[in-house]
Amino acid sequence: MSTIVYSVCVGDGALNAGGLGRELSSARLAARRSLRDVAGESEISAAYLQKLERGQVEDPSPRILRRLATALRIEYRRLMELAGYDVPRGRPAQHPLTTRFADAGLTEAEERAVAAFIDHLVAQRES
């Protein structure tokens, strides 16, 4: 049995058809949210979100990627890069904690756990 990986060309960049989908699905599942919940917050259909997660959308709208990044609390720039968009490299202003987390060498699972903890703290403060 062999595995085939397809790449789709979008503009000048190449898109690993599953990279964006895996990122979206992973973030949604880590947050323990349903397709319908995330889709509703992002103002898209659950069917479209499912297609995005399966890598079946070749050229997702940056506007939709922005809403998904907000809903899933993941970096918009990363979604744009995974979608094959040419994202200018600049030096964005960083919060001191950003550098601290970057230097910690956390695994993806640890990063998701930290994000979940922050969400928990915010929810406690808001209630």
ZAVO-570234 format. One record per atom (N, C-alpha, C): x, y, z; residue number from 1; residue in three letters; atom name. Coordinates in nm, 2 decimals, decimal comma, padded with zeros to 4 digits. Layout:
+--------+--------+--------+-----+------+------+
!      u !      v !      w ! pos ! code ! site !
+--------+--------+--------+-----+------+------+
!      X !      Y !      Z ! NUM !  ALA !   CA !
...
+--------+--------+--------+-----+------+------+
***
This chain:
+--------+--------+--------+-----+------+------+
!      u !      v !      w ! pos ! code ! site !
+--------+--------+--------+-----+------+------+
!  00,08 ! -00,12 !  00,00 !   1 !  MET !    N !
!  00,00 !  00,00 !  00,00 !   1 !  MET !   CA !
!  00,09 !  00,12 !  00,00 !   1 !  MET !    C !
!  00,06 !  00,22 ! -00,09 !   2 !  SER !    N !
!  00,14 !  00,34 ! -00,09 !   2 !  SER !   CA !
!  00,05 !  00,46 ! -00,07 !   2 !  SER !    C !
!  00,11 !  00,57 ! -00,03 !   3 !  THR !    N !
!  00,04 !  00,69 !  00,00 !   3 !  THR !   CA !
!  00,08 !  00,79 ! -00,11 !   3 !  THR !    C !
! -00,02 !  00,86 ! -00,16 !   4 !  ILE !    N !
!  00,00 !  00,97 ! -00,26 !   4 !  ILE !   CA !
! -00,03 !  01,10 ! -00,19 !   4 !  ILE !    C !
!  00,06 !  01,20 ! -00,21 !   5 !  VAL !    N !
!  00,03 !  01,33 ! -00,16 !   5 !  VAL !   CA !
!  00,02 !  01,42 ! -00,28 !   5 !  VAL !    C !
! -00,09 !  01,50 ! -00,28 !   6 !  TYR !    N !
! -00,11 !  01,59 ! -00,40 !   6 !  TYR !   CA !
! -00,08 !  01,73 ! -00,36 !   6 !  TYR !    C !
! -00,02 !  01,80 ! -00,45 !   7 !  SER !    N !
!  00,01 !  01,94 ! -00,43 !   7 !  SER !   CA !
! -00,07 !  02,02 ! -00,53 !   7 !  SER !    C !
! -00,13 !  02,13 ! -00,49 !   8 !  VAL !    N !
! -00,21 !  02,21 ! -00,58 !   8 !  VAL !   CA !
! -00,13 !  02,35 ! -00,59 !   8 !  VAL !    C !
! -00,12 !  02,40 ! -00,71 !   9 !  CYS !    N !
! -00,05 !  02,52 ! -00,73 !   9 !  CYS !   CA !
! -00,16 !  02,64 ! -00,72 !   9 !  CYS !    C !
! -00,13 !  02,73 ! -00,63 !  10 !  VAL !    N !
! -00,21 !  02,85 ! -00,61 !  10 !  VAL !   CA !
! -00,12 !  02,97 ! -00,63 !  10 !  VAL !    C !
! -00,15 !  03,05 ! -00,74 !  11 !  GLY !    N !
! -00,07 !  03,16 ! -00,76 !  11 !  GLY !   CA !
!  00,08 !  03,12 ! -00,78 !  11 !  GLY !    C !
!  00,17 !  03,18 ! -00,72 !  12 !  ASP !    N !
!  00,31 !  03,15 ! -00,73 !  12 !  ASP !   CA !
!  00,35 !  03,05 ! -00,63 !  12 !  ASP !    C !
!  00,26 !  03,01 ! -00,53 !  13 !  GLY !    N !
!  00,30 !  02,92 ! -00,42 !  13 !  GLY !   CA !
!  00,24 !  02,78 ! -00,44 !  13 !  GLY !    C !
!  00,30 !  02,68 ! -00,38 !  14 !  ALA !    N !
!  00,25 !  02,55 ! -00,39 !  14 !  ALA !   CA !
!  00,18 !  02,52 ! -00,26 !  14 !  ALA !    C !
!  00,06 !  02,45 ! -00,27 !  15 !  LEU !    N !
! -00,02 !  02,42 ! -00,15 !  15 !  LEU !   CA !
! -00,02 !  02,27 ! -00,13 !  15 !  LEU !    C !
!  00,02 !  02,23 ! -00,01 !  16 !  ASN !    N !
!  00,00 !  02,09 !  00,03 !  16 !  ASN !   CA !
! -00,15 !  02,08 !  00,06 !  16 !  ASN !    C !
! -00,22 !  02,01 ! -00,02 !  17 !  ALA !    N !
! -00,37 !  02,01 ! -00,01 !  17 !  ALA !   CA !
! -00,42 !  01,98 !  00,13 !  17 !  ALA !    C !
! -00,35 !  01,90 !  00,21 !  18 !  GLY !    N !
! -00,39 !  01,86 !  00,34 !  18 !  GLY !   CA !
! -00,34 !  01,95 !  00,45 !  18 !  GLY !    C !
! -00,24 !  02,03 !  00,43 !  19 !  GLY !    N !
! -00,18 !  02,11 !  00,54 !  19 !  GLY !   CA !
! -00,28 !  02,21 !  00,60 !  19 !  GLY !    C !
! -00,35 !  02,28 !  00,53 !  20 !  LEU !    N !
! -00,45 !  02,38 !  00,58 !  20 !  LEU !   CA !
! -00,56 !  02,30 !  00,65 !  20 !  LEU !    C !
! -00,61 !  02,20 !  00,59 !  21 !  GLY !    N !
! -00,71 !  02,12 !  00,64 !  21 !  GLY !   CA !
! -00,68 !  02,05 !  00,78 !  21 !  GLY !    C !
! -00,55 !  02,00 !  00,78 !  22 !  ARG !    N !
! -00,51 !  01,94 !  00,91 !  22 !  ARG !   CA !
! -00,50 !  02,04 !  01,02 !  22 !  ARG !    C !
! -00,45 !  02,16 !  00,98 !  23 !  GLU !    N !
! -00,43 !  02,27 !  01,08 !  23 !  GLU !   CA !
! -00,57 !  02,31 !  01,14 !  23 !  GLU !    C !
! -00,67 !  02,33 !  01,05 !  24 !  LEU !    N !
! -00,80 !  02,37 !  01,09 !  24 !  LEU !   CA !
! -00,87 !  02,26 !  01,17 !  24 !  LEU !    C !
! -00,86 !  02,13 !  01,13 !  25 !  SER !    N !
! -00,92 !  02,02 !  01,20 !  25 !  SER !   CA !
! -00,86 !  02,00 !  01,33 !  25 !  SER !    C !
! -00,73 !  02,01 !  01,34 !  26 !  SER !    N !
! -00,65 !  01,99 !  01,46 !  26 !  SER !   CA !
! -00,69 !  02,10 !  01,57 !  26 !  SER !    C !
! -00,70 !  02,22 !  01,52 !  27 !  ALA !    N !
! -00,73 !  02,33 !  01,61 !  27 !  ALA !   CA !
! -00,88 !  02,32 !  01,66 !  27 !  ALA !    C !
! -00,96 !  02,28 !  01,57 !  28 !  ARG !    N !
! -01,11 !  02,26 !  01,61 !  28 !  ARG !   CA !
! -01,12 !  02,15 !  01,71 !  28 !  ARG !    C !
! -01,06 !  02,04 !  01,68 !  29 !  LEU !    N !
! -01,07 !  01,92 !  01,77 !  29 !  LEU !   CA !
! -01,01 !  01,95 !  01,91 !  29 !  LEU !    C !
! -00,89 !  02,02 !  01,91 !  30 !  ALA !    N !
! -00,82 !  02,05 !  02,03 !  30 !  ALA !   CA !
! -00,91 !  02,14 !  02,12 !  30 !  ALA !    C !
! -00,99 !  02,23 !  02,05 !  31 !  ALA !    N !
! -01,08 !  02,32 !  02,13 !  31 !  ALA !   CA !
! -01,21 !  02,25 !  02,16 !  31 !  ALA !    C !
! -01,22 !  02,13 !  02,12 !  32 !  ARG !    N !
! -01,35 !  02,05 !  02,14 !  32 !  ARG !   CA !
! -01,47 !  02,12 !  02,09 !  32 !  ARG !    C !
! -01,46 !  02,17 !  01,97 !  33 !  ARG !    N !
! -01,57 !  02,24 !  01,91 !  33 !  ARG !   CA !
! -01,62 !  02,16 !  01,79 !  33 !  ARG !    C !
! -01,75 !  02,17 !  01,76 !  34 !  SER !    N !
! -01,81 !  02,10 !  01,65 !  34 !  SER !   CA !
! -01,79 !  02,18 !  01,52 !  34 !  SER !    C !
! -01,81 !  02,11 !  01,40 !  35 !  LEU !    N !
! -01,80 !  02,18 !  01,27 !  35 !  LEU !   CA !
! -01,90 !  02,29 !  01,27 !  35 !  LEU !    C !
! -02,02 !  02,26 !  01,31 !  36 !  ARG !    N !
! -02,13 !  02,36 !  01,31 !  36 !  ARG !   CA !
! -02,10 !  02,48 !  01,39 !  36 !  ARG !    C !
! -02,05 !  02,46 !  01,51 !  37 !  ASP !    N !
! -02,01 !  02,57 !  01,60 !  37 !  ASP !   CA !
! -01,91 !  02,66 !  01,54 !  37 !  ASP !    C !
! -01,80 !  02,61 !  01,49 !  38 !  VAL !    N !
! -01,69 !  02,69 !  01,43 !  38 !  VAL !   CA !
! -01,74 !  02,75 !  01,30 !  38 !  VAL !    C !
! -01,82 !  02,68 !  01,22 !  39 !  ALA !    N !
! -01,87 !  02,73 !  01,10 !  39 !  ALA !   CA !
! -01,96 !  02,85 !  01,12 !  39 !  ALA !    C !
! -02,05 !  02,83 !  01,22 !  40 !  GLY !    N !
! -02,14 !  02,94 !  01,26 !  40 !  GLY !   CA !
! -02,07 !  03,07 !  01,30 !  40 !  GLY !    C !
! -01,97 !  03,05 !  01,39 !  41 !  GLU !    N !
! -01,90 !  03,17 !  01,43 !  41 !  GLU !   CA !
! -01,82 !  03,24 !  01,32 !  41 !  GLU !    C !
! -01,78 !  03,15 !  01,22 !  42 !  SER !    N !
! -01,70 !  03,20 !  01,11 !  42 !  SER !   CA !
! -01,79 !  03,25 !  00,99 !  42 !  SER !    C !
! -01,92 !  03,23 !  01,01 !  43 !  GLU !    N !
! -02,01 !  03,27 !  00,90 !  43 !  GLU !   CA !
! -02,00 !  03,20 !  00,77 !  43 !  GLU !    C !
! -01,97 !  03,07 !  00,78 !  44 !  ILE !    N !
! -01,97 !  02,98 !  00,67 !  44 !  ILE !   CA !
! -02,05 !  02,86 !  00,70 !  44 !  ILE !    C !
! -02,08 !  02,77 !  00,60 !  45 !  SER !    N !
! -02,15 !  02,65 !  00,63 !  45 !  SER !   CA !
! -02,06 !  02,55 !  00,68 !  45 !  SER !    C !
! -02,12 !  02,45 !  00,76 !  46 !  ALA !    N !
! -02,05 !  02,34 !  00,81 !  46 !  ALA !   CA !
! -01,99 !  02,26 !  00,70 !  46 !  ALA !    C !
! -02,07 !  02,25 !  00,59 !  47 !  ALA !    N !
! -02,02 !  02,17 !  00,47 !  47 !  ALA !   CA !
! -01,90 !  02,23 !  00,41 !  47 !  ALA !    C !
! -01,89 !  02,36 !  00,41 !  48 !  TYR !    N !
! -01,77 !  02,43 !  00,35 !  48 !  TYR !   CA !
! -01,65 !  02,41 !  00,44 !  48 !  TYR !    C !
! -01,67 !  02,42 !  00,57 !  49 !  LEU !    N !
! -01,56 !  02,40 !  00,67 !  49 !  LEU !   CA !
! -01,51 !  02,25 !  00,66 !  49 !  LEU !    C !
! -01,60 !  02,16 !  00,64 !  50 !  GLN !    N !
! -01,56 !  02,02 !  00,62 !  50 !  GLN !   CA !
! -01,48 !  02,00 !  00,50 !  50 !  GLN !    C !
! -01,52 !  02,07 !  00,39 !  51 !  LYS !    N !
! -01,44 !  02,06 !  00,27 !  51 !  LYS !   CA !
! -01,30 !  02,12 !  00,29 !  51 !  LYS !    C !
! -01,29 !  02,23 !  00,36 !  52 !  LEU !    N !
! -01,16 !  02,30 !  00,39 !  52 !  LEU !   CA !
! -01,08 !  02,20 !  00,47 !  52 !  LEU !    C !
! -01,14 !  02,13 !  00,57 !  53 !  GLU !    N !
! -01,06 !  02,04 !  00,66 !  53 !  GLU !   CA !
! -01,01 !  01,92 !  00,58 !  53 !  GLU !    C !
! -01,09 !  01,88 !  00,48 !  54 !  ARG !    N !
! -01,05 !  01,77 !  00,39 !  54 !  ARG !   CA !
! -00,95 !  01,80 !  00,28 !  54 !  ARG !    C !
! -00,92 !  01,93 !  00,27 !  55 !  GLY !    N !
! -00,83 !  01,97 !  00,16 !  55 !  GLY !   CA !
! -00,89 !  01,98 !  00,03 !  55 !  GLY !    C !
! -01,02 !  02,00 !  00,02 !  56 !  GLN !    N !
! -01,10 !  02,00 ! -00,10 !  56 !  GLN !   CA !
! -01,13 !  02,14 ! -00,16 !  56 !  GLN !    C !
! -01,07 !  02,24 ! -00,10 !  57 !  VAL !    N !
! -01,09 !  02,38 ! -00,14 !  57 !  VAL !   CA !
! -00,95 !  02,43 ! -00,19 !  57 !  VAL !    C !
! -00,94 !  02,46 ! -00,32 !  58 !  GLU !    N !
! -00,81 !  02,50 ! -00,37 !  58 !  GLU !   CA !
! -00,77 !  02,64 ! -00,34 !  58 !  GLU !    C !
! -00,87 !  02,73 ! -00,33 !  59 !  ASP !    N !
! -00,83 !  02,87 ! -00,31 !  59 !  ASP !   CA !
! -00,93 !  02,94 ! -00,21 !  59 !  ASP !    C !
! -00,91 !  02,91 ! -00,08 !  60 !  PRO !    N !
! -01,00 !  02,97 !  00,02 !  60 !  PRO !   CA !
! -00,98 !  03,12 !  00,03 !  60 !  PRO !    C !
! -01,09 !  03,19 !  00,05 !  61 !  SER !    N !
! -01,09 !  03,33 !  00,06 !  61 !  SER !   CA !
! -01,01 !  03,38 !  00,19 !  61 !  SER !    C !
! -00,92 !  03,48 !  00,17 !  62 !  PRO !    N !
! -00,85 !  03,53 !  00,29 !  62 !  PRO !   CA !
! -00,95 !  03,58 !  00,40 !  62 !  PRO !    C !
! -01,06 !  03,63 !  00,35 !  63 !  ARG !    N !
! -01,16 !  03,68 !  00,45 !  63 !  ARG !   CA !
! -01,21 !  03,57 !  00,54 !  63 !  ARG !    C !
! -01,24 !  03,45 !  00,47 !  64 !  ILE !    N !
! -01,28 !  03,33 !  00,55 !  64 !  ILE !   CA !
! -01,17 !  03,28 !  00,64 !  64 !  ILE !    C !
! -01,05 !  03,28 !  00,59 !  65 !  LEU !    N !
! -00,94 !  03,24 !  00,67 !  65 !  LEU !   CA !
! -00,92 !  03,33 !  00,79 !  65 !  LEU !    C !
! -00,94 !  03,46 !  00,78 !  66 !  ARG !    N !
! -00,93 !  03,55 !  00,89 !  66 !  ARG !   CA !
! -01,04 !  03,51 !  00,99 !  66 !  ARG !    C !
! -01,16 !  03,49 !  00,95 !  67 !  ARG !    N !
! -01,27 !  03,45 !  01,04 !  67 !  ARG !   CA !
! -01,24 !  03,32 !  01,11 !  67 !  ARG !    C !
! -01,19 !  03,22 !  01,04 !  68 !  LEU !    N !
! -01,16 !  03,09 !  01,10 !  68 !  LEU !   CA !
! -01,04 !  03,11 !  01,20 !  68 !  LEU !    C !
! -00,94 !  03,19 !  01,17 !  69 !  ALA !    N !
! -00,83 !  03,21 !  01,26 !  69 !  ALA !   CA !
! -00,88 !  03,27 !  01,39 !  69 !  ALA !    C !
! -00,98 !  03,36 !  01,38 !  70 !  THR !    N !
! -01,03 !  03,43 !  01,50 !  70 !  THR !   CA !
! -01,11 !  03,32 !  01,58 !  70 !  THR !    C !
! -01,20 !  03,25 !  01,51 !  71 !  ALA !    N !
! -01,28 !  03,15 !  01,58 !  71 !  ALA !   CA !
! -01,20 !  03,04 !  01,65 !  71 !  ALA !    C !
! -01,09 !  03,00 !  01,58 !  72 !  LEU !    N !
! -01,01 !  02,89 !  01,64 !  72 !  LEU !   CA !
! -00,89 !  02,94 !  01,72 !  72 !  LEU !    C !
! -00,88 !  03,07 !  01,72 !  73 !  ARG !    N !
! -00,77 !  03,13 !  01,80 !  73 !  ARG !   CA !
! -00,63 !  03,08 !  01,75 !  73 !  ARG !    C !
! -00,62 !  03,08 !  01,62 !  74 !  ILE !    N !
! -00,49 !  03,04 !  01,56 !  74 !  ILE !   CA !
! -00,44 !  03,15 !  01,47 !  74 !  ILE !    C !
! -00,31 !  03,15 !  01,44 !  75 !  GLU !    N !
! -00,25 !  03,26 !  01,36 !  75 !  GLU !   CA !
! -00,30 !  03,27 !  01,22 !  75 !  GLU !    C !
! -00,35 !  03,39 !  01,18 !  76 !  TYR !    N !
! -00,40 !  03,41 !  01,05 !  76 !  TYR !   CA !
! -00,29 !  03,39 !  00,95 !  76 !  TYR !    C !
! -00,17 !  03,45 !  00,98 !  77 !  ARG !    N !
! -00,06 !  03,44 !  00,88 !  77 !  ARG !   CA !
! -00,03 !  03,29 !  00,85 !  77 !  ARG !    C !
! -00,04 !  03,20 !  00,95 !  78 !  ARG !    N !
! -00,01 !  03,06 !  00,92 !  78 !  ARG !   CA !
! -00,12 !  03,00 !  00,83 !  78 !  ARG !    C !
! -00,24 !  03,03 !  00,85 !  79 !  LEU !    N !
! -00,35 !  02,98 !  00,76 !  79 !  LEU !   CA !
! -00,32 !  03,03 !  00,62 !  79 !  LEU !    C !
! -00,29 !  03,16 !  00,61 !  80 !  MET !    N !
! -00,26 !  03,22 !  00,47 !  80 !  MET !   CA !
! -00,15 !  03,14 !  00,40 !  80 !  MET !    C !
! -00,04 !  03,12 !  00,48 !  81 !  GLU !    N !
!  00,07 !  03,04 !  00,42 !  81 !  GLU !   CA !
!  00,03 !  02,90 !  00,38 !  81 !  GLU !    C !
! -00,04 !  02,83 !  00,47 !  82 !  LEU !    N !
! -00,08 !  02,70 !  00,44 !  82 !  LEU !   CA !
! -00,18 !  02,69 !  00,32 !  82 !  LEU !    C !
! -00,25 !  02,80 !  00,29 !  83 !  ALA !    N !
! -00,34 !  02,81 !  00,18 !  83 !  ALA !   CA !
! -00,27 !  02,85 !  00,05 !  83 !  ALA !    C !
! -00,14 !  02,88 !  00,06 !  84 !  GLY !    N !
! -00,06 !  02,90 ! -00,06 !  84 !  GLY !   CA !
! -00,04 !  03,05 ! -00,09 !  84 !  GLY !    C !
! -00,09 !  03,14 ! -00,01 !  85 !  TYR !    N !
! -00,08 !  03,28 ! -00,03 !  85 !  TYR !   CA !
!  00,06 !  03,33 !  00,00 !  85 !  TYR !    C !
!  00,11 !  03,42 ! -00,08 !  86 !  ASP !    N !
!  00,24 !  03,49 ! -00,05 !  86 !  ASP !   CA !
!  00,22 !  03,59 !  00,06 !  86 !  ASP !    C !
!  00,28 !  03,56 !  00,18 !  87 !  VAL !    N !
!  00,26 !  03,64 !  00,29 !  87 !  VAL !   CA !
!  00,39 !  03,72 !  00,32 !  87 !  VAL !    C !
!  00,38 !  03,85 !  00,31 !  88 !  PRO !    N !
!  00,51 !  03,93 !  00,33 !  88 !  PRO !   CA !
!  00,56 !  03,90 !  00,47 !  88 !  PRO !    C !
!  00,69 !  03,90 !  00,47 !  89 !  ARG !    N !
!  00,76 !  03,88 !  00,60 !  89 !  ARG !   CA !
!  00,80 !  04,01 !  00,66 !  89 !  ARG !    C !
!  00,74 !  04,04 !  00,77 !  90 !  GLY !    N !
!  00,77 !  04,16 !  00,84 !  90 !  GLY !   CA !
!  00,81 !  04,13 !  00,98 !  90 !  GLY !    C !
!  00,84 !  04,23 !  01,06 !  91 !  ARG !    N !
!  00,87 !  04,20 !  01,20 !  91 !  ARG !   CA !
!  00,75 !  04,26 !  01,28 !  91 !  ARG !    C !
!  00,65 !  04,18 !  01,31 !  92 !  PRO !    N !
!  00,54 !  04,23 !  01,38 !  92 !  PRO !   CA !
!  00,57 !  04,26 !  01,53 !  92 !  PRO !    C !
!  00,50 !  04,35 !  01,58 !  93 !  ALA !    N !
!  00,52 !  04,38 !  01,73 !  93 !  ALA !   CA !
!  00,48 !  04,26 !  01,81 !  93 !  ALA !    C !
!  00,56 !  04,22 !  01,90 !  94 !  GLN !    N !
!  00,53 !  04,10 !  01,98 !  94 !  GLN !   CA !
!  00,51 !  04,13 !  02,12 !  94 !  GLN !    C !
!  00,41 !  04,06 !  02,18 !  95 !  HIS !    N !
!  00,39 !  04,07 !  02,32 !  95 !  HIS !   CA !
!  00,51 !  03,99 !  02,39 !  95 !  HIS !    C !
!  00,55 !  04,03 !  02,51 !  96 !  PRO !    N !
!  00,66 !  03,96 !  02,57 !  96 !  PRO !   CA !
!  00,64 !  03,81 !  02,59 !  96 !  PRO !    C !
!  00,51 !  03,77 !  02,62 !  97 !  LEU !    N !
!  00,48 !  03,63 !  02,64 !  97 !  LEU !   CA !
!  00,50 !  03,55 !  02,51 !  97 !  LEU !    C !
!  00,48 !  03,62 !  02,39 !  98 !  THR !    N !
!  00,51 !  03,55 !  02,27 !  98 !  THR !   CA !
!  00,65 !  03,49 !  02,26 !  98 !  THR !    C !
!  00,74 !  03,58 !  02,29 !  99 !  THR !    N !
!  00,88 !  03,54 !  02,29 !  99 !  THR !   CA !
!  00,91 !  03,43 !  02,40 !  99 !  THR !    C !
!  00,85 !  03,44 !  02,51 ! 100 !  ARG !    N !
!  00,86 !  03,34 !  02,62 ! 100 !  ARG !   CA !
!  00,81 !  03,20 !  02,57 ! 100 !  ARG !    C !
!  00,70 !  03,20 !  02,51 ! 101 !  PHE !    N !
!  00,64 !  03,07 !  02,46 ! 101 !  PHE !   CA !
!  00,73 !  03,02 !  02,34 ! 101 !  PHE !    C !
!  00,77 !  03,11 !  02,26 ! 102 !  ALA !    N !
!  00,86 !  03,06 !  02,14 ! 102 !  ALA !   CA !
!  00,98 !  03,00 !  02,19 ! 102 !  ALA !    C !
!  01,04 !  03,05 !  02,30 ! 103 !  ASP !    N !
!  01,17 !  03,00 !  02,35 ! 103 !  ASP !   CA !
!  01,15 !  02,87 !  02,44 ! 103 !  ASP !    C !
!  01,02 !  02,84 !  02,47 ! 104 !  ALA !    N !
!  01,00 !  02,73 !  02,56 ! 104 !  ALA !   CA !
!  01,01 !  02,59 !  02,49 ! 104 !  ALA !    C !
!  01,00 !  02,59 !  02,36 ! 105 !  GLY !    N !
!  01,02 !  02,47 !  02,28 ! 105 !  GLY !   CA !
!  00,90 !  02,37 !  02,31 ! 105 !  GLY !    C !
!  00,78 !  02,42 !  02,32 ! 106 !  LEU !    N !
!  00,66 !  02,34 !  02,35 ! 106 !  LEU !   CA !
!  00,63 !  02,25 !  02,23 ! 106 !  LEU !    C !
!  00,57 !  02,14 !  02,25 ! 107 !  THR !    N !
!  00,52 !  02,05 !  02,15 ! 107 !  THR !   CA !
!  00,38 !  02,11 !  02,11 ! 107 !  THR !    C !
!  00,33 !  02,06 !  01,99 ! 108 !  GLU !    N !
!  00,20 !  02,11 !  01,95 ! 108 !  GLU !   CA !
!  00,09 !  02,08 !  02,06 ! 108 !  GLU !    C !
!  00,10 !  01,97 !  02,12 ! 109 !  ALA !    N !
!  00,00 !  01,93 !  02,22 ! 109 !  ALA !   CA !
!  00,01 !  02,02 !  02,34 ! 109 !  ALA !    C !
!  00,13 !  02,06 !  02,38 ! 110 !  GLU !    N !
!  00,15 !  02,15 !  02,49 ! 110 !  GLU !   CA !
!  00,10 !  02,29 !  02,46 ! 110 !  GLU !    C !
!  00,13 !  02,33 !  02,33 ! 111 !  GLU !    N !
!  00,08 !  02,46 !  02,29 ! 111 !  GLU !   CA !
! -00,08 !  02,47 !  02,30 ! 111 !  GLU !    C !
! -00,14 !  02,36 !  02,25 ! 112 !  ARG !    N !
! -00,29 !  02,35 !  02,26 ! 112 !  ARG !   CA !
! -00,33 !  02,35 !  02,40 ! 112 !  ARG !    C !
! -00,26 !  02,28 !  02,49 ! 113 !  ALA !    N !
! -00,30 !  02,28 !  02,63 ! 113 !  ALA !   CA !
! -00,29 !  02,42 !  02,69 ! 113 !  ALA !    C !
! -00,18 !  02,49 !  02,66 ! 114 !  VAL !    N !
! -00,17 !  02,63 !  02,71 ! 114 !  VAL !   CA !
! -00,28 !  02,72 !  02,65 ! 114 !  VAL !    C !
! -00,31 !  02,70 !  02,53 ! 115 !  ALA !    N !
! -00,42 !  02,78 !  02,47 ! 115 !  ALA !   CA !
! -00,55 !  02,75 !  02,54 ! 115 !  ALA !    C !
! -00,58 !  02,62 !  02,57 ! 116 !  ALA !    N !
! -00,70 !  02,58 !  02,63 ! 116 !  ALA !   CA !
! -00,71 !  02,64 !  02,78 ! 116 !  ALA !    C !
! -00,59 !  02,64 !  02,84 ! 117 !  PHE !    N !
! -00,58 !  02,70 !  02,98 ! 117 !  PHE !   CA !
! -00,61 !  02,85 !  02,97 ! 117 !  PHE !    C !
! -00,56 !  02,92 !  02,87 ! 118 !  ILE !    N !
! -00,59 !  03,06 !  02,86 ! 118 !  ILE !   CA !
! -00,73 !  03,09 !  02,83 ! 118 !  ILE !    C !
! -00,79 !  03,00 !  02,75 ! 119 !  ASP !    N !
! -00,94 !  03,02 !  02,72 ! 119 !  ASP !   CA !
! -01,02 !  03,00 !  02,85 ! 119 !  ASP !    C !
! -00,98 !  02,90 !  02,93 ! 120 !  HIS !    N !
! -01,04 !  02,87 !  03,06 ! 120 !  HIS !   CA !
! -01,03 !  03,00 !  03,15 ! 120 !  HIS !    C !
! -00,91 !  03,06 !  03,16 ! 121 !  LEU !    N !
! -00,90 !  03,18 !  03,24 ! 121 !  LEU !   CA !
! -00,98 !  03,29 !  03,20 ! 121 !  LEU !    C !
! -00,99 !  03,31 !  03,06 ! 122 !  VAL !    N !
! -01,07 !  03,42 !  03,01 ! 122 !  VAL !   CA !
! -01,22 !  03,39 !  03,04 ! 122 !  VAL !    C !
! -01,26 !  03,27 !  03,02 ! 123 !  ALA !    N !
! -01,40 !  03,23 !  03,05 ! 123 !  ALA !   CA !
! -01,44 !  03,26 !  03,20 ! 123 !  ALA !    C !
! -01,34 !  03,23 !  03,29 ! 124 !  GLN !    N !
! -01,37 !  03,25 !  03,43 ! 124 !  GLN !   CA !
! -01,38 !  03,40 !  03,46 ! 124 !  GLN !    C !
! -01,30 !  03,48 !  03,40 ! 125 !  ARG !    N !
! -01,30 !  03,62 !  03,42 ! 125 !  ARG !   CA !
! -01,43 !  03,68 !  03,37 ! 125 !  ARG !    C !
! -01,48 !  03,63 !  03,25 ! 126 !  GLU !    N !
! -01,60 !  03,68 !  03,19 ! 126 !  GLU !   CA !
! -01,73 !  03,64 !  03,26 ! 126 !  GLU !    C !
! -01,72 !  03,53 !  03,35 ! 127 !  SER !    N !
! -01,84 !  03,49 !  03,41 ! 127 !  SER !   CA !
! -01,86 !  03,54 !  03,55 ! 127 !  SER !    C !
+--------+--------+--------+-----+------+------+
***
